[in-house]
Amino acid sequence: MPGKGKRGKGRGKSRGKKQKKQEVDILNPAAMLNLYYIAHHAADCLHMRGFRWPGDPKAKKGKSKT
């Protein structure tokens, strides 16, 4: 089409080696301090760390309305 400039090719995802996720220590001092301020009790602490209770409804993705 006349009047339109050339478009460069966008970079796709690299198909090389996948980067491994770094292991995170959830008991390090910084993580514990953060948890101290956001968790209200032990069950809440475990829930935030990914230890869900059996039968617990899965969290919905997206913004919360709070």
Secondary structure, 3 states (H helix, E strand, C coil): CCCCCCCCCCCCCCCCCCCCCCCCCCCCHHHHHHHHHHCCCHHHHHHHCCCCCCCCCCCCCCCCCC
